[in-house]
Amino acid sequence: ATPPARVAFTVEAALAAVEELGYPCVVKPTVGSWGRLVARLNDRDAAEAVLEHKMELGGMPHRVAYLQAHVDKPGRDLRAFVRGRAHRGGDRAPVRALD
C-alpha cells in the first residue's frame, strides 16, 4: 500500500500537513533520485528547520513540499522506479560478509 502523503506550497501548510500525518514523517523532493534531499522529520523543531530551509533552496521544485508518512523498514531498503507507464519495485537487504 502507498503511505499517506500530502503536498504543500508554504511552510505553514507543510507544517499543518506534518501534524496531520504525524511524526515521524518524511519530506521528499518532487524531482531526483537515490534518496537525495529526503529528510526524516522526527518532531516539530526538525520539521520547521527542514521545511524553512527547503523553501529557500531555489527553484520552484524546492518550493513544493511532498510529505509522506514514515515507513518502518528495519534492515532493508525499499525502492520504486517509474518511467512513463512502466514501473518496477524492489526490496534490498544487506548481506553479511563471512570471515
TADA-V907086 format. One record per backbone hydrogen bond with DSSP energy under -0.5 kcal/mol. CO is the residue of the C=O (numbers start at 1). NH is the residue of the N-H. Records with the same first field share a line. If there is no record, write none. Layout:
CO: NH + NH
//
This chain:
4: 69
6: 67
8: 65
10: 14
11: 15
12: 16
13: 17
14: 18
15: 19
16: 20
17: 21
18: 22
24: 70
25: 41
26: 68
27: 39
28: 66
33: 36
35: 38
39: 27
40: 42
41: 24 + 25
43: 47
44: 48
45: 49
46: 50
47: 51
48: 52
49: 53
50: 54
51: 55
52: 56
53: 56
54: 57
59: 62 + 63
60: 63
61: 64
63: 65
64: 66
65: 8 + 67
66: 28
67: 6
68: 26
70: 72
73: 76
75: 94
77: 92
79: 90
81: 88
83: 86
86: 83
88: 81
90: 79
92: 77
//
